[in-house]
Amino acid sequence: MKRWVVVLVLFAVFVLPGTSRSERIEEGKESLRTMEDMVVTAGRVEEKKREITSSVIIIDEEEINLSSARDLGELLTERGLGHSQRYPGVLNAIGIRGFRTETHGNDLMGHILILLNGRRAGTGNLAKISTKNVERVEIIRGPASVQYGSAAMGGVVNVITKRGKDRPTAFVEGILGSYHHEEWSMGLSGEVEGFDFSGAFTSESMDDYVTGDGEKFYNSGYDNENYSINLGYEFSPGNRVAVIFYRFDTDKAGSPEYLSANDLDDYVEKSNKSVDLIYEGASHDNVVSWMVRYFDGKDEDEWFDPTGSNPSFWDDGVPSERETDQKGAQAQASLNWQDLRVTVGFDWVNYEIETTWDPGKSEYDNPSYFLLAKTRLLNEKLIVSGGLRYDEYEVEIKESQGGKEDDDDLSLRFGLAYLLSDSLKLRANYGEAFVMPAADQLAADYVSYGTPYRGNPNLDSEVSTTYEAGVDSSIGFFISAFTYFYTEFEDKIESVTENGIMTWDNIGEATLEGFEAEFSYDVAALLTWDFELRPYTNFVCLTKYEDDETHDELQYMSDFNLSYGITVSDLNGLSANLNFAYMGKQYVTDYESGWPYQEIRKGGFTVVNLTISKEILDLGEQGGLTLRGEIQNLFEKNYEHVKGYPMPGRSFFMGMRYDY
């Protein structure tokens, strides 16, 4: 069966006939010069990728559409960026360079920062970020605290939603699949007399799945809804006001324990919602540009643990809940004068966090000020960039559970890029990053289950210093990037017990070192065919990830992550992607086997996904009809991102989409 599937895929990819060179190849040359792509995340303003000194990945709309991923966590896991901490239901953290997002709470405790259209998304759970109305995802690997503040230590992932353009278009899509999977989507996009609009709504549900070993994982289904809307009006050239809405909800998603102790009725309800008000402007000559934003949002998680399933002494039928109210503002202005650009700005974010457990209610307030600069020297061959940022933050635990504390941080970065030619770039970068202490770590004063907790007002932020160097090339239809990085991580905050009192201290230090690379080549262009046939590979190799004191390897870090495959597009209306994603071995704590917990070496695995879409009806100005098929876990691998939580076995999906 497996051999037959492979033969079928190879036939579809290689045997169908190609045609002679057309104008599309000439146009394709421009699109493949990826160093000319525009990026907004690295410097908080639009700039060419060729002028960026950091390691940058762009996942564009075409790649998103050819992926089998339905949320940001699945997309980045398939891309092979690093460790993935994925559970059944709606829960996924992702790692970059040995650091990862915060899975259960908001983004304050994470070491990778998730942005939604350039501002903090308020969550570290990437399963809450849909890819349905996304134009592209920009990933800056390495420290970015100068640009975005706390938590941007291992990198920044910026999800940029679509903005309407050209004549109005619409789509309706339905997908059915294994385990009673149902997905329905609709969207509208376009621009009319200065008004632009883009939006999508998706409803998705799935029942309990079966693992690669054929064992049913009860209570693993979910029921999600998501909508994303971007509305704007350009009242004069270069001046636009916009409103962006985003909402994700899951209703009674399964929240099972380990498969070996599978409970049947625990569930969660999760949501992430926000609204942004934005004004972007520029002078007539584009020498001065500016942006002002206000945003307001809420991130909620509610865990239900009925006493009928695995009853224990703490089960009381009352759900546990975390609610984070987020609001903030951004203001920045840029001066573009000949070969110099200077950006100054102000960020402010305020989180009010309320939980049903200690410390109950806390508040985090963070105003910050930043300066970013870039200049071109030596006939624009040498790019010099740098910046600094000053963050103030104040935390308070309310309702007599603690006190109020404040602190500050200063972050620096400096980068160089040298253009050996229009298609070859050398780059080097130095960057600092920090993660501020949580409210209870600084200011707690409460008793929980008989144990007193006291904050440590002398805590320092966790900090890192990273050095990196790399080379990017885009020669003909061959695209590559290679980066070496070295990171020193200090002042890790750990919980400690002193005289029977639980508190926190800065006691951890670690060193992280490794390589990351990506390569792709459009074979069809070389053969003058008028479609794309692109093999690709991306990998991350950690050569050192150890505790500086014990010299033990750090947990939850894969020594090697690899993503490779082949993409076909525009072959007589046929597009396809065959992707292999390998996650390497890692040390983890085996909580599943019970106390005393043991550290074990968890094995690596490879998961293969296949997507194929074919336009079956072209109605001209009335649109077209496309048939789509997916096979996830093609070779039915029994695998788990987290020990004890195996993922679905081979899954089939079939859908139809009408575009107008």
C-alpha positions in Angstrom: 0.0 0.0 0.0 2.8 2.4 1.0 4.7 1.6 -2.2 1.6 2.1 -4.4 1.1 5.6 -2.8 4.7 6.6 -3.5 4.5 5.5 -7.1 1.3 7.4 -7.6 2.8 10.6 -6.2 5.9 10.3 -8.3 3.8 9.7 -11.4 1.7 12.9 -10.7 4.9 14.9 -10.1 7.2 13.8 -12.8 5.3 12.0 -15.6 2.7 14.6 -16.5 4.0 16.5 -19.5 5.5 20.0 -19.4 5.4 22.6 -22.1 7.9 25.1 -23.5 9.2 28.3 -21.8 6.6 31.0 -21.5 6.3 34.5 -20.2 5.6 33.0 -16.8 9.3 31.9 -16.5 10.5 35.4 -17.1 8.0 36.7 -14.5 9.1 33.9 -12.2 12.7 35.1 -12.2 11.6 38.3 -10.5 9.5 36.4 -7.9 12.4 34.0 -7.2 14.9 36.8 -6.3 14.0 36.4 -2.7 16.6 38.9 -1.5 14.3 41.6 -3.1 11.3 40.4 -1.0 10.0 43.1 1.3 10.1 42.3 5.1 8.5 44.5 7.8 9.4 42.5 11.0 13.2 42.9 11.3 13.2 46.7 11.5 9.5 47.5 12.1 9.3 49.2 8.7 9.2 47.8 5.2 12.7 47.0 3.9 14.3 44.6 1.4 15.4 41.3 2.6 18.8 41.9 1.0 19.4 44.7 3.5 18.6 42.7 6.7 21.5 41.5 8.8 19.4 38.8 10.7 18.4 35.3 9.7 14.9 35.7 8.0 12.3 33.2 6.8 9.3 34.2 4.8 6.4 31.7 4.4 4.2 33.2 1.7 0.6 32.6 0.8 1.4 30.0 -1.8 3.4 27.9 0.6 0.7 28.3 3.3 -2.0 27.1 0.8 0.1 24.1 -0.3 0.7 23.1 3.3 -1.6 20.7 5.2 -1.3 22.9 8.3 -4.5 24.6 9.7 -2.9 26.6 12.4 0.4 28.4 13.0 1.8 25.6 15.2 1.3 22.9 12.5 2.8 25.2 9.9 6.0 25.9 11.8 6.3 22.2 12.8 6.1 21.2 9.2 8.7 23.8 8.3 11.1 22.1 10.8 12.1 25.2 12.8 12.7 23.3 16.0 11.1 21.5 18.9 7.3 21.2 18.8 5.3 20.6 22.0 2.0 19.5 20.6 -0.9 17.9 22.5 -4.3 16.5 21.4 -7.0 19.2 21.1 -5.8 22.8 20.8 -2.4 23.2 22.3 1.0 23.7 20.6 4.2 25.4 21.5 7.1 25.8 19.1 10.9 26.2 19.5 13.5 28.2 17.7 17.3 27.8 18.5 16.6 25.9 21.7 14.0 28.5 23.1 10.2 28.1 22.8 6.9 29.8 23.3 4.9 29.5 26.5 2.3 26.8 25.9 -0.3 27.3 28.7 -0.2 31.0 29.6 0.2 34.3 27.8 3.4 35.3 26.0 5.1 36.9 29.0 6.7 33.7 30.2 7.8 32.5 26.8 11.2 32.9 25.0 9.8 33.1 21.5 7.5 36.1 20.8 4.4 35.7 18.6 3.2 38.8 16.8 -0.1 39.4 15.0 0.3 42.2 12.4 3.3 43.5 14.3 2.1 43.6 17.9 2.1 41.0 20.7 -0.5 38.3 20.0 -1.0 37.8 23.8 -0.6 34.0 23.6 2.2 31.4 23.3 -0.2 28.7 22.1 0.2 28.7 18.4 -2.9 26.5 17.9 -4.9 29.6 18.5 -3.5 31.4 15.4 -5.3 30.3 12.2 -3.6 30.4 8.8 -6.8 30.9 6.8 -6.7 34.7 6.2 -2.9 35.0 6.3 -0.8 36.8 3.6 2.6 35.6 4.9 4.5 34.7 8.1 7.8 36.4 8.8 10.2 34.7 11.1 13.3 36.4 12.5 15.5 33.9 14.1 17.6 35.2 16.9 17.2 37.9 19.5 14.8 40.8 18.8 14.2 42.4 22.2 15.5 45.8 20.7 12.5 45.8 18.3 9.8 44.1 20.5 10.8 43.8 24.1 10.5 40.9 26.6 10.3 37.3 25.4 11.9 37.8 21.9 15.0 35.8 22.9 15.1 32.9 20.4 13.1 34.7 17.7 10.0 36.5 16.5 7.1 35.0 14.5 5.0 37.7 12.9 1.7 36.6 11.3 0.5 39.2 8.8 -3.1 39.0 7.7 -4.3 39.7 4.2 -5.1 43.2 3.0 -7.6 43.7 0.3 -6.4 44.7 -3.2 -7.6 44.8 -6.8 -11.1 43.8 -7.8 -13.3 42.1 -5.2 -13.0 38.3 -4.9 -14.7 35.7 -2.8 -14.3 32.1 -1.9 -16.3 29.2 -0.3 -14.6 26.0 0.7 -15.6 22.7 2.4 -13.4 19.9 3.5 -14.3 16.5 4.9 -11.9 14.0 6.4 -10.9 11.2 8.7 -12.4 11.0 12.3 -15.5 13.0 11.1 -13.4 16.0 10.3 -15.5 18.9 9.0 -14.2 22.3 7.9 -16.2 25.1 6.3 -14.7 28.5 5.2 -15.7 31.6 3.4 -14.0 34.8 2.6 -14.1 38.1 0.8 -11.3 40.4 -0.4 -10.8 43.4 -2.6 -10.4 47.2 -3.0 -13.0 49.8 -4.1 -12.3 53.5 -4.4 -9.7 53.6 -1.6 -11.6 51.2 0.7 -9.9 47.8 1.1 -11.3 44.8 2.9 -10.2 41.2 3.5 -11.9 38.7 5.8 -12.4 35.0 6.3 -14.5 32.8 8.6 -13.7 29.2 9.4 -15.6 26.5 11.4 -13.7 23.3 12.0 -14.4 20.2 14.1 -13.0 16.6 14.5 -13.9 13.6 16.7 -11.5 11.4 18.6 -8.7 10.1 16.5 -6.8 6.8 16.1 -3.1 6.7 16.6 -0.5 5.2 14.2 -0.6 2.0 16.3 -4.4 1.7 15.7 -5.4 2.7 19.3 -8.3 5.1 19.7 -7.3 8.2 21.7 -10.6 9.1 23.4 -11.4 12.7 24.2 -9.0 14.1 21.6 -11.5 15.9 19.4 -12.2 19.6 19.1 -14.7 22.2 17.7 -13.1 25.6 16.6 -14.3 28.8 15.0 -12.1 31.6 13.8 -12.6 34.9 12.0 -10.1 37.5 10.7 -11.1 40.8 9.2 -8.9 43.6 7.9 -10.7 46.8 6.9 -8.9 50.0 5.6 -9.3 53.3 3.9 -6.5 55.2 2.1 -7.8 58.8 2.3 -4.7 60.2 0.5 -1.6 58.5 -1.1 0.4 56.7 1.5 -2.1 57.5 4.3 -4.3 54.7 5.5 -6.5 54.1 8.5 -7.5 50.5 9.4 -9.4 48.3 11.8 -8.3 44.7 12.3 -10.4 42.1 14.1 -9.2 38.6 15.1 -11.1 36.0 17.1 -10.4 32.3 17.8 -12.8 30.1 19.9 -12.8 26.4 20.7 -15.8 24.9 22.4 -15.3 21.8 24.6 -12.0 20.6 23.0 -10.8 17.3 24.5 -8.1 17.5 27.1 -7.1 14.0 27.8 -4.4 12.7 30.1 -1.7 10.3 28.7 -3.1 7.6 26.4 -2.1 5.1 29.1 -4.4 6.7 31.6 -7.0 8.1 29.1 -9.8 10.1 30.8 -13.0 10.5 28.9 -14.6 13.8 30.0 -12.0 16.5 30.8 -12.2 19.3 28.3 -11.1 22.9 27.7 -12.5 26.1 26.3 -10.1 28.5 24.8 -10.3 31.9 23.0 -8.1 34.7 21.7 -9.7 37.9 20.5 -8.5 41.3 19.6 -9.1 44.6 17.8 -6.5 47.0 16.3 -6.9 50.6 15.3 -4.1 51.7 13.0 -3.0 54.8 11.2 -0.1 54.6 8.8 1.1 57.6 6.9 4.0 59.1 4.9 5.0 62.4 3.4 4.6 63.0 -0.3 8.2 62.3 -1.0 8.3 59.3 1.5 11.2 60.9 3.4 9.1 60.7 6.6 6.8 57.8 7.5 4.9 57.0 10.7 2.5 54.5 12.3 0.2 54.8 15.3 -1.7 51.8 16.8 -4.0 51.0 19.7 -5.0 47.5 20.4 -7.2 45.7 22.9 -7.6 41.9 23.4 -8.4 39.0 25.7 -6.9 35.6 25.9 -8.8 33.0 27.9 -8.3 29.3 28.9 -10.7 27.3 31.0 -10.1 23.8 32.1 -13.0 21.5 33.2 -12.1 18.4 35.2 -15.4 16.6 36.2 -15.1 14.3 39.2 -16.4 11.4 37.2 -13.1 11.0 35.4 -10.0 10.0 37.4 -11.4 11.5 40.7 -8.8 12.8 43.1 -8.8 14.9 46.2 -8.6 18.3 44.4 -11.6 17.5 42.0 -14.5 19.7 43.0 -16.3 20.2 39.7 -15.2 23.9 39.5 -13.3 24.8 36.4 -9.8 26.3 36.5 -9.5 29.5 34.5 -6.9 32.0 33.3 -8.0 35.3 31.8 -5.6 37.8 30.4 -6.9 41.3 29.4 -4.4 42.9 27.1 -4.2 46.5 25.8 -1.4 48.5 24.3 -0.2 51.2 22.0 2.6 51.7 19.4 3.9 54.9 17.9 6.9 55.2 15.6 8.3 57.6 13.0 11.0 57.0 10.4 13.3 59.4 8.6 14.5 58.1 5.2 17.3 60.4 4.1 19.5 59.2 1.2 21.4 56.2 2.5 20.3 56.6 6.2 17.1 55.5 7.9 16.3 56.2 11.5 13.3 55.0 13.4 12.2 56.1 16.8 9.3 54.9 18.7 7.3 54.1 21.8 5.6 50.9 22.9 3.2 50.4 25.8 1.5 47.2 26.8 -0.6 46.4 29.9 -1.7 42.9 30.9 -4.2 42.2 33.7 -4.2 38.5 34.5 -6.8 36.8 36.7 -6.7 33.1 37.6 -8.8 30.8 39.9 -5.6 29.8 41.7 -2.8 31.7 43.4 -1.8 34.5 43.1 -5.3 35.3 41.8 -5.0 38.6 40.1 -1.9 40.4 38.9 -1.0 43.3 36.6 1.9 43.9 34.3 2.6 47.4 32.9 5.4 48.0 30.3 6.3 51.3 28.6 9.4 51.2 26.4 11.3 53.4 24.0 13.5 52.4 21.1 15.8 53.7 18.4 16.7 51.8 15.3 19.1 52.9 12.5 20.4 51.6 9.2 22.8 53.1 6.8 24.3 52.0 3.4 28.0 52.5 2.7 30.5 51.7 0.0 28.1 52.3 -2.9 25.3 50.6 -1.0 27.3 47.3 -0.7 27.8 47.6 3.1 24.7 47.7 5.3 25.2 48.7 8.9 22.2 48.4 11.3 21.8 48.8 15.0 19.5 49.8 17.8 18.8 50.1 21.5 15.7 49.8 23.6 14.8 50.8 27.1 12.0 48.9 28.9 10.4 49.8 32.2 8.0 47.4 33.8 6.0 47.3 36.9 4.2 44.2 38.3 1.6 44.1 41.0 -0.2 41.3 42.8 -3.6 42.4 43.9 -6.2 41.4 46.6 -3.7 41.2 49.4 -1.8 38.3 47.7 1.4 40.3 47.4 2.9 43.7 46.6 4.2 45.8 43.8 7.7 45.8 42.2 9.4 47.5 39.3 12.5 47.1 37.2 14.0 48.1 33.9 16.1 46.6 31.0 18.4 48.1 28.3 18.9 46.0 25.1 21.4 46.5 22.3 21.9 45.1 18.8 24.3 45.6 16.0 24.5 44.1 12.5 26.5 44.1 9.3 25.6 42.9 5.8 27.9 43.0 2.8 26.6 42.5 -0.7 29.2 40.6 -2.7 26.8 40.8 -5.7 23.1 41.4 -6.3 22.5 37.7 -5.5 25.1 37.0 -2.7 25.2 38.5 0.8 27.4 38.0 3.9 25.9 39.0 7.2 26.8 39.1 10.9 24.7 40.1 13.9 25.1 40.7 17.7 22.0 40.9 19.8 20.8 41.0 23.4 17.4 39.8 24.7 15.6 39.5 28.0 12.6 37.8 29.6 11.3 39.8 32.6 10.2 38.0 35.8 6.6 37.2 36.4 4.5 39.0 39.0 4.5 36.2 41.5 8.3 35.7 41.1 8.9 39.3 42.1 6.0 40.1 44.5 4.2 37.0 45.7 3.1 36.8 49.3 0.5 34.0 49.8 0.1 30.4 51.0 -1.0 27.6 48.6 -1.8 24.1 49.9 0.1 24.8 53.1 3.2 26.1 51.4 4.1 29.8 51.8 5.3 31.6 48.6 7.4 34.8 48.7 8.5 36.8 45.7 12.1 37.9 45.3 12.2 41.7 44.5 16.0 41.3 43.8 15.4 39.0 40.8 17.0 40.0 37.5 15.5 39.4 34.1 16.7 36.3 32.2 19.1 37.6 29.6 20.9 36.2 26.5 23.7 37.4 24.2 23.8 36.0 20.7 26.5 36.2 18.0 25.7 34.9 14.5 27.1 35.0 11.0 25.7 33.8 7.7 25.5 33.9 4.0 22.4 34.2 1.7 22.3 33.6 -2.0 19.7 33.7 -4.8 21.5 32.7 -7.9 19.2 32.0 -10.8 16.6 29.6 -9.5 18.8 28.3 -6.7 18.0 29.9 -3.2 20.0 29.2 -0.1 20.8 30.6 3.4 23.2 29.3 6.0 23.7 30.7 9.5 26.0 29.9 12.5 24.8 31.1 15.9 26.2 31.1 19.4 24.1 32.1 22.4 25.0 32.6 26.1 21.9 32.4 28.3 22.2 33.7 31.9 20.2 34.4 35.0 17.5 31.7 34.4 14.8 32.0 37.0 14.3 28.8 39.0 12.0 28.1 42.0 13.9 27.3 45.2 12.9 26.4 48.8 14.5 28.4 51.7 13.5 27.5 55.3 10.3 26.0 54.1 9.3 29.0 51.9 9.0 28.7 48.2 10.7 31.6 46.3 12.7 32.2 43.1 16.3 33.0 42.3 18.6 33.6 39.2 20.6 30.4 39.2 20.6 29.0 35.7 23.1 29.5 32.8 23.4 27.7 29.5 25.2 27.8 26.2 23.5 27.1 22.8 25.4 26.8 19.6 24.4 25.5 16.1 23.8 25.8 12.4 20.6 26.4 10.4 20.2 26.3 6.6 17.7 26.2 3.8 18.1 25.3 0.1 15.7 25.1 -2.8 16.0 24.9 -6.6 13.4 25.2 -9.3 14.2 22.3 -11.6 11.4 23.1 -14.0 12.8 26.5 -14.7 16.2 25.0 -15.6 14.4 22.7 -18.1 12.4 25.6 -19.5 9.1 24.1 -18.4 6.3 26.6 -17.6 5.4 25.2 -14.2 7.3 25.0 -10.9 9.1 21.8 -9.7 11.0 22.7 -6.6 12.8 20.3 -4.3 13.8 22.0 -1.0 15.3 21.3 2.4 15.6 23.2 5.7 17.5 22.1 8.8 18.6 23.2 12.3 21.5 21.4 14.0 22.3 22.2 17.7 25.9 21.3 18.2 25.9 22.5 21.8 22.9 22.8 24.3 24.2 22.3 27.8 23.9 23.6 31.3 27.1 25.6 32.0 27.4 24.3 35.6 26.5 20.6 35.2 27.4 20.3 31.5 24.2 18.2 31.1 22.4 18.5 27.8 19.2 20.7 28.1 15.8 19.1 28.0 13.2 19.5 25.3 15.7 20.4 22.6 16.1 18.3 19.5 19.6 18.0 18.4 18.6 18.0 14.7 15.4 19.1 12.9 14.9 18.6 9.2 12.2 19.4 6.7 12.5 18.4 3.1 10.3 17.7 0.1 9.2 18.8 -3.3 6.6 21.3 -4.5 4.8 21.4 -7.9 2.7 24.3 -8.9 0.8 25.5 -11.9 1.1 22.2 -13.8 -2.1 22.4 -16.0 -3.9 23.6 -12.9 -2.3 21.0 -10.6 -0.3 22.0 -7.5 1.1 19.6 -4.9 3.5 19.4 -2.0 5.1 16.3 -0.5 6.8 17.2 2.9 9.0 15.2 5.2 9.5 16.6 8.7 12.0 15.0 11.0 12.3 15.9 14.7 15.4 14.6 16.4 16.1 12.9 19.7 15.8 14.9 22.9 16.0 14.5 26.7 12.7 14.9 28.4 11.2 14.3 31.9 9.1 11.1 31.9 6.0 12.3 33.9 3.9 9.5 32.4 5.6 6.8 34.4 4.9 8.5 37.8 7.1 9.5 40.8 10.0 9.6 41.0 10.2 11.3 37.6 13.1 10.1 35.4 14.9 11.9 32.6 14.8 9.8 29.4 16.1 10.0 25.9 13.0 10.4 23.6 13.6 9.1 20.1 13.2 11.0 16.9 10.6 10.5 14.1 9.7 11.6 10.6 6.1 12.6 9.5 5.2 12.8 5.9 2.3 14.9 4.6 1.0 15.2 1.0 -1.4 17.8 -0.4 -2.7 18.0 -4.0 -5.0 20.5 -5.6 -6.4 20.6 -9.1 -8.5 23.2 -10.8 -11.3 21.2 -12.4 -13.5 23.9 -13.7 -12.6 27.3 -15.2 -15.6 29.6 -15.5 -13.6 32.7 -16.7 -14.9 35.8 -15.1 -17.3 33.7 -13.0 -14.5 32.1 -11.1 -13.3 28.5 -10.9 -13.7 25.3 -8.9 -10.7 23.5 -7.3 -10.6 20.0 -5.9 -8.2 19.4 -3.0 -6.9 16.3 -1.3 -4.6 15.7 1.7 -3.0 12.8 3.4 -1.4 13.6 6.7 1.0 11.1 8.2 1.2 9.3 4.9 3.1 6.3 6.1 1.1 6.0 9.4 4.0 6.6 11.7 3.2 6.2 15.4 4.8 9.4 16.8 4.4 11.8 19.7 5.7 15.3 20.2 5.1 14.9 24.0 5.7 11.6 25.6 2.4 9.8 26.3 0.4 11.9 23.8 0.6 10.1 20.4 -0.7 12.0 17.3 -3.2 10.8 14.7 -2.4 7.9 12.3 -2.8 8.2 8.6 -5.6 10.8 7.9 -7.4 11.6 4.6 -9.1 14.8 3.7 -11.0 15.9 0.5 -12.4 19.3 -0.2 -13.8 21.6 -2.8 -13.3 25.3 -3.2 -15.0 27.9 -5.4 -13.2 31.1 -6.1 -15.0 34.1 -7.6 
